[in-house]
Structure formats: C-alpha cells, structure tokens
Amino acid sequence: QLAGYPWGDRKWQKKKKQKNVYEKPISIYELHVGSWKKKADGSFFTYRELSETVIPYVKEHGFTHIELMPLTEHPFDRSWGYQTT
C-alpha cells in the first residue's frame, strides 16, 4: 500500500512542472542489463548495483532516458531476451 510511503520527490516534481517536456529533445540509451557490464568474476550485477554505474554513464554521454531491453526469463543469455520462455 502506498498511502504510508514517505515520498521524497517533491523538489523534482516542482521542477518538472516548470518545464515543457515536449519542447526538449530526448536521447534514449537502449540497455540490456545482462550483457552491458558484469562483475570481474563473470557474475551479474543486481539492478541496484547496475544503477550506480549505468546512470552516471548515461548522463555523461548525454542521454536523457534509459530503455531496458526485455527483462523476462529466457533460455539463452545472448538472445538479449527476445527468446522468452
């Protein structure tokens, strides 16, 4: 239930209302979380761990949005999620 959740985005919401988002260009970074980056031992990052790396990377390269490629379970990691089970 969200009624008791302590929202912390008031400042961002106020700033968002001051801009017309339809007048600004967007640049979308398409990301496959399973192949973008792995740990030194070859294991996968958690979503939280990945966000600590990918968000600064995307901002540094001028992207405004991130599109996550399929996240569903699939039989072959190199299929990038298009062969879902």
C-alpha positions, 0 to 999 in steps of 0.5 A: 500500500502506498498511502504510508510511503514517505515520498521524497520527490517533491523538489523534482516534481516542482521542477518538472512542472516548470518545464515543457517536456515536449519542447526538449529533445530526448536521447534514449540509451537502449540497455540490456542489463545482462550483457552491458557490464558484469562483475570481474568474476563473470557474475551479474550485477543486481539492478541496484548495483547496475544503477550506480554505474549505468546512470552516471554513464548515461548522463555523461554521454548525454542521454536523457532516458534509459530503455531496458531491453526485455527483462523476462526469463529466457533460455539463452543469455545472448538472445538479449531476451527476445527468446522468452520462455 
